[in-house]
Amino acid sequence: MTVPRVVADDAADEAEPLTVDAAYARSHQAALTPSAVGQVGLEIETHLVNLDAVADPVVWGRVDPMPDAVCAAAGRSAVTLEPGGQLELSGPPASGILTTVTELQDDGERARLALAELRLGVVHAGADPLRPPRRVNPRPRYRAMEEHFAATGRAEPGAVMMNSTAALQVNLEAGPESDWPERVARAHRLGPTLIAISASSPWLHGRDTGWKSARQRAWNGLDARACGPVPGCVAPEAADDAALDPASAWARYALRAPVAFVRTGDDHEVTAVRTPVPFERWASGEIRLAGRAPTAADLDIHLTTLFPPVRLRGYLELRYLDMTAPCWWPAIAAVATTLMDDPVAADLATEATERAALRWTNAARQGLDDAVLADSARRCLGIAAQRVPAPLGPAVAALADLVESGRCPGDLLAERITEIGPHAAFEELTHA
């Protein structure tokens, strides 16, 4: 994506104490960067699996550092490892969804083959349907986040989110500044419908959760001040979206969100914050964390610990999509991008999602069983099918047929687990 503009005055010292006003200004400036619409970035997370014992966690020593052969095979995509050992491929932004999807598919397949040489595999699903949550990545940041969740009463959803979930993330340009209010609002309005379409995590830890997206259920269980939708980024009626100020809404959200951890030495030494402390209370001097006032560097780290369904990082991160099987995620990425970036599709999608725009919990729990979401999903798929690049048309048409039948990818997974059991289904997924 476009590199965000510098968020601090050139003369500012990032080690100097930061006031509330300065923190607000820095967060505001970091939120959105004026740009043309068109470039698209994608990130896909998958669950790393030991092919010789799929029910066991992958030992950290087998993947850290990630073998050179895997990194080389991933080509243009960066390879990172999440707290539970999930493998993330982040493709560079490209000019259009077709190029972005094609390149990431190629990189992902080569990386999968390189992993297979090491007797490792990957599972495409929004949540690990078999294994219990277990943090294997020892990075201090993840340890501190785990301690923060536990100390603030959110140990279970925190463990699931960190260690057992996997997402498809779509990164889009912010667009011209005059379009920010409606563009950011549209990203939010699409959220529940796209969750219902992409839901692919009905099982968790060997059990049927009763939710279409256990991944989204985990996010719902965390502190809404840091993980919920950003207040002020969508109006009650779509006609009022143009009056919004999403950059200011993001700055308010950032200052009110609790601090998860603070640096105690260099950037790799951190300690968990064990009570909910909004960043603004630290910046005001009301509370001192680690015995000091916050700095600009502390704020920049704090911003990376905020996980709303639409995150503003100079560009837009759509973070609400479950990872799905390779036959589905390219279509889902194409639908999301088309409904956001194609002007004709975007206007039609705003109308199509009007009644479904706030049904976040219904989308995660009921998915397409919710009649309002089902109607919105069918309409959005019909809109996108007419506007996506032609080579992606068959994949989107197949997804539209699935949605027309009232099912999402997770329903197919649940059916298969019912047929052969979670262990056999998980092993089958590693060879999909």
C-alpha positions in Angstrom: 0.0 0.0 0.0 1.0 3.6 -0.1 3.5 4.3 2.6 1.8 6.4 5.3 3.0 10.0 5.6 5.3 10.9 8.4 3.2 11.1 11.6 5.4 13.4 13.6 7.1 16.7 13.2 10.6 16.1 11.8 12.1 17.9 14.8 10.1 15.8 17.3 12.1 13.4 19.5 10.4 10.0 19.7 11.9 9.6 23.2 10.3 12.8 24.5 7.2 12.6 26.8 4.0 12.7 24.8 1.0 14.8 25.8 -2.6 13.9 25.2 -3.0 16.5 22.5 0.2 15.4 20.8 -0.9 11.7 20.9 -4.3 12.7 19.4 -2.6 14.6 16.6 -0.1 11.8 15.9 -2.9 9.2 15.8 -5.1 11.4 13.6 -2.3 12.0 11.1 -1.4 8.3 11.0 -5.0 7.2 10.3 -5.4 7.8 6.5 -3.1 8.9 3.7 -4.6 10.5 0.5 -4.1 8.3 -2.5 -5.7 7.0 -5.7 -7.8 3.9 -5.4 -6.6 0.8 -7.2 -3.7 -0.9 -5.4 -4.6 -4.0 -3.4 -2.7 -6.0 -0.8 -3.6 -9.4 0.6 -2.5 -11.3 3.6 -3.4 -15.0 4.2 -2.9 -16.9 7.5 -3.0 -20.7 7.6 -2.5 -23.2 10.5 0.9 -24.8 10.4 0.7 -28.6 10.8 3.2 -31.5 11.4 2.3 -33.9 8.6 3.5 -36.8 10.6 1.3 -36.0 13.6 -1.4 -33.5 12.7 -2.9 -33.3 16.2 0.3 -32.1 17.7 1.6 -28.5 17.7 4.5 -27.8 15.5 7.7 -27.5 17.6 9.0 -23.9 17.4 12.5 -25.1 16.7 11.4 -26.5 13.4 10.3 -23.2 12.0 12.4 -20.5 13.8 14.1 -19.2 11.9 11.9 -20.0 9.0 13.9 -22.2 6.6 15.5 -20.3 3.7 13.9 -22.6 1.2 10.4 -21.6 2.4 11.2 -17.9 2.3 12.7 -18.2 -1.1 9.8 -20.2 -2.4 7.4 -17.6 -1.2 8.9 -15.2 -3.7 7.4 -11.8 -3.4 5.5 -12.5 -0.2 6.8 -12.0 3.3 6.6 -14.9 5.6 5.9 -14.5 9.3 4.8 -16.7 12.2 1.9 -15.8 14.5 1.6 -16.7 18.2 0.2 -20.1 17.7 2.5 -20.9 14.9 0.1 -19.8 12.1 2.0 -19.1 8.9 1.2 -15.7 7.4 2.0 -14.8 3.8 1.8 -11.0 3.0 1.9 -10.2 -0.6 3.1 -6.8 -1.8 0.4 -4.5 -3.1 -0.4 -4.8 -6.8 -2.4 -2.8 -9.3 -5.7 -4.6 -9.1 -7.2 -7.7 -7.4 -6.5 -10.1 -10.2 -2.7 -9.5 -10.1 -2.7 -9.6 -6.3 -4.6 -12.8 -6.1 -2.6 -14.5 -8.9 0.7 -13.6 -7.3 -0.3 -14.7 -3.8 -1.7 -18.0 -5.1 1.6 -18.7 -6.8 3.7 -17.7 -3.8 1.5 -19.7 -1.5 1.6 -22.9 -3.6 5.4 -22.7 -3.9 5.7 -22.1 -0.1 3.4 -25.1 0.6 5.5 -27.4 -1.6 8.7 -26.2 0.2 7.1 -26.9 3.6 6.1 -30.3 2.5 9.7 -31.1 1.9 10.1 -30.5 5.7 7.1 -32.6 6.5 5.0 -29.6 7.3 1.7 -28.6 5.9 -0.9 -25.8 6.2 -4.6 -25.9 6.9 -6.9 -23.2 5.4 -9.7 -22.5 7.9 -10.8 -19.6 10.1 -10.1 -21.5 13.3 -8.1 -24.7 14.1 -11.0 -27.2 14.4 -8.9 -29.8 16.2 -6.0 -28.6 18.4 -6.3 -26.7 21.7 -4.8 -23.1 21.8 -1.2 -23.1 22.6 1.3 -20.3 22.1 4.5 -21.6 20.6 6.0 -18.3 19.4 8.1 -17.0 22.3 8.3 -13.4 21.1 8.1 -11.1 24.1 5.2 -9.1 22.5 3.0 -12.2 22.4 3.9 -13.3 25.9 2.9 -9.9 27.2 -0.3 -9.8 25.2 -1.2 -13.2 26.6 -0.5 -12.0 30.2 -2.6 -8.8 29.5 -5.6 -10.8 28.4 -5.4 -13.2 31.3 -5.0 -10.4 33.9 -7.9 -8.4 32.5 -10.3 -11.4 32.5 -10.1 -12.3 28.8 -7.8 -15.3 28.9 -9.9 -17.7 26.9 -10.9 -15.5 24.0 -7.4 -14.1 24.0 -5.8 -17.5 23.7 -8.2 -18.5 20.9 -7.6 -15.3 19.0 -3.8 -15.5 19.3 -3.3 -19.2 18.8 -6.2 -20.8 17.0 -7.5 -18.3 14.4 -6.5 -17.4 10.8 -7.7 -14.6 8.6 -7.8 -13.4 5.1 -6.9 -9.7 5.2 -7.7 -7.3 2.4 -5.7 -4.0 2.4 -7.0 -1.1 0.3 -5.9 2.4 -0.4 -7.6 5.2 1.6 -8.5 7.0 -1.5 -8.9 10.8 -1.9 -9.5 12.7 1.3 -12.9 13.9 0.2 -14.1 10.3 -0.1 -12.8 9.1 3.3 -16.1 9.3 5.2 -18.1 7.3 2.8 -15.3 4.9 2.0 -14.5 4.0 5.6 -18.2 3.7 6.4 -18.6 1.4 3.4 -15.8 -0.9 4.7 -17.7 -1.2 8.0 -21.2 -1.6 6.4 -19.9 -4.5 4.3 -18.4 -6.2 7.4 -21.3 -8.3 8.6 -22.3 -9.4 5.2 -18.8 -10.4 4.3 -18.4 -12.2 7.6 -21.5 -14.3 6.8 -20.2 -15.1 3.3 -16.6 -16.0 4.4 -17.4 -17.8 7.7 -15.2 -20.9 7.9 -14.7 -21.7 11.6 -17.7 -23.6 13.0 -15.5 -26.1 15.0 -12.9 -25.3 17.6 -10.7 -27.7 19.6 -12.6 -30.7 18.5 -16.0 -29.3 19.3 -18.9 -27.8 17.3 -19.1 -24.2 18.7 -22.6 -23.5 17.4 -21.2 -20.4 15.6 -20.5 -20.0 11.9 -17.3 -18.0 12.8 -15.6 -19.1 16.0 -12.9 -16.8 14.9 -15.1 -13.7 15.1 -16.6 -15.0 18.3 -13.2 -14.8 19.9 -12.8 -11.2 18.8 -16.2 -10.4 20.2 -15.0 -11.7 23.6 -12.1 -9.2 23.8 -12.2 -5.6 25.0 -14.3 -3.6 22.4 -12.2 -0.5 23.1 -9.3 -2.2 21.3 -11.0 -4.9 19.2 -14.5 -3.6 18.4 -15.7 -1.5 15.5 -14.4 2.1 15.7 -17.3 4.4 16.9 -17.9 7.3 14.6 -16.9 5.5 11.4 -20.4 4.6 10.3 -23.6 6.6 10.6 -27.0 5.2 11.5 -28.2 5.9 7.9 -25.9 5.6 4.9 -27.1 9.0 3.7 -25.4 10.5 6.7 -22.0 8.9 6.2 -20.6 11.9 4.3 -20.7 13.9 7.5 -18.3 11.6 9.4 -14.7 12.2 10.2 -13.0 8.8 10.3 -9.5 10.1 11.1 -10.8 11.9 14.2 -12.8 8.8 15.2 -9.6 6.7 14.9 -7.6 9.1 17.0 -10.3 9.0 19.8 -10.4 5.2 19.6 -6.6 5.0 19.9 -6.5 7.2 23.0 -9.4 5.4 24.7 -8.1 1.9 24.0 -6.3 0.2 26.9 -2.5 -0.3 26.7 -1.6 -4.0 26.4 2.1 -3.7 27.2 5.0 -1.2 27.6 8.6 -1.2 26.8 11.0 -1.7 29.7 14.3 -1.7 27.8 14.9 -1.9 24.1 12.0 -2.6 21.7 12.1 -6.3 22.5 11.8 -6.0 26.3 8.2 -5.4 27.3 6.0 -6.0 30.3 2.2 -6.6 30.3 -0.2 -4.0 31.6 -2.4 -6.0 34.0 -5.3 -3.5 34.5 -7.2 -1.7 31.8 -5.4 1.7 31.3 -6.5 3.8 28.4 -3.6 5.4 26.6 -5.0 8.9 27.3 -4.7 8.3 31.1 -1.1 7.4 30.7 -0.4 10.5 28.5 -2.3 12.8 30.9 0.0 11.8 33.7 -2.9 10.4 35.7 -1.2 6.9 35.6 2.5 6.1 35.1 3.3 2.9 33.4 6.8 1.4 33.7 7.5 4.4 36.0 7.4 7.0 33.2 5.4 9.0 30.7 4.7 7.7 27.2 6.6 8.7 24.2 5.8 8.8 20.5 7.4 5.4 20.1 5.1 4.0 22.8 2.1 5.4 20.9 3.3 3.8 17.7 3.6 0.4 19.4 0.2 0.9 21.0 -1.4 1.5 17.6 -0.2 -2.0 16.5 -2.1 -3.6 19.4 -5.5 -2.3 18.2 -7.5 -4.8 16.2 -10.8 -3.4 15.1 -12.5 -5.1 12.2 -11.5 -2.2 10.0 -8.1 -0.8 11.0 -6.8 2.6 9.7 -3.0 2.5 9.1 -2.8 5.1 6.4 -4.7 2.6 4.3 -7.7 0.4 5.1 -7.2 -3.1 6.6 -10.3 -5.3 6.3 -9.6 -7.7 9.1 -13.0 -9.4 9.5 -12.7 -12.3 6.9 -12.2 -15.9 7.9 -9.5 -17.8 6.1 -11.1 -20.3 3.8 -10.2 -23.1 1.5 -8.1 -22.2 -1.6 -11.1 -22.6 -3.8 -12.9 -19.8 -1.9 -10.5 -17.2 -0.6 -9.6 -15.7 -4.0 -13.3 -15.1 -4.8 -14.0 -13.6 -1.3 -11.0 -11.2 -1.8 -12.3 -10.3 -5.2 -15.8 -9.6 -3.9 -14.6 -7.5 -1.0 -12.3 -5.4 -3.2 -14.8 -5.0 -6.0 -17.5 -3.8 -3.6 -15.1 -1.3 -2.2 -13.1 -0.1 -5.2 -15.5 -0.3 -8.2 -17.6 2.9 -8.1 -20.7 1.3 -9.6 -20.5 -1.8 -7.4 -19.7 0.3 -4.3 -22.8 2.4 -4.7 -25.0 -0.6 -5.2 -23.4 -2.5 -2.2 -24.1 0.4 0.1 -27.8 0.1 -0.6 -27.7 -3.7 -0.5 -26.1 -3.8 3.0 -28.2 -1.1 4.5 -30.3 -3.4 6.8 -27.3 -5.8 7.5 -24.7 -3.1 8.4 -24.8 -3.5 12.2 -25.4 -7.2 12.5 -21.8 -8.2 13.5 -22.8 -10.7 16.1 -25.5 -12.3 14.0 -23.1 -12.6 11.2 -20.6 -14.6 13.3 -23.2 -16.7 15.1 -25.9 -17.3 12.5 -24.2 -16.3 9.2 -26.5 -16.9 6.3 -29.2 -18.4 8.5 -30.0 -14.8 9.3 -32.5 -13.8 6.6 -31.4 -10.2 6.5 -27.7 -11.2 6.0 -28.7 -13.9 3.5 -30.5 -11.3 1.4 -27.6 -8.9 1.6 -25.1 -11.6 0.7 -27.0 -12.7 -2.4 -27.4 -9.1 -3.6 -23.7 -8.4 -3.0 -22.6 -11.5 -4.8 -24.9 -10.6 -7.7 -23.3 -7.1 -7.9 -19.7 -8.4 -7.6 -20.2 -11.1 -10.2 -21.0 -8.5 -12.8 -17.9 -6.4 -12.0 -15.0 -8.6 -11.1 -12.1 -9.2 -13.5 -13.2 -11.9 -16.0 -10.6 -14.5 -14.9 -12.1 -14.4 -11.4 -15.6 -14.7 -12.7 -15.9 -18.5 -12.4 -14.7 -18.5 -8.8 -17.1 -15.7 -7.8 -19.9 -17.5 -9.6 -19.2 -20.7 -7.6 -19.2 -18.6 -4.4 -22.5 -17.0 -5.4 -24.0 -20.5 -6.0 -22.9 -21.6 -2.5 -24.5 -18.5 -1.0 -27.6 -19.0 -3.0 -27.9 -22.4 -1.4 -27.8 -20.7 2.0 -24.4 -22.0 2.9 -20.9 -20.6 3.6 -17.6 -22.4 3.4 -17.8 -23.3 7.1 -21.0 -25.2 6.5 -19.2 -27.5 4.1 -16.4 -28.0 6.6 -18.9 -28.8 9.4 -20.6 -31.3 7.1 -17.3 -33.0 6.4 -16.4 -33.1 10.1 -19.8 -34.7 10.9 -19.1 -37.4 8.2 -15.6 -38.4 9.2 -14.7 -36.7 12.5 -12.5 -33.7 13.3 -9.2 -35.6 13.3 -9.7 -37.2 9.9 -11.2 -33.9 8.5 -8.2 -31.9 9.8 -5.8 -34.4 8.2 -7.8 -34.2 5.0 -7.5 -30.4 5.0 -3.7 -30.6 5.2 -3.7 -32.3 1.8 -6.4 -30.1 0.2 
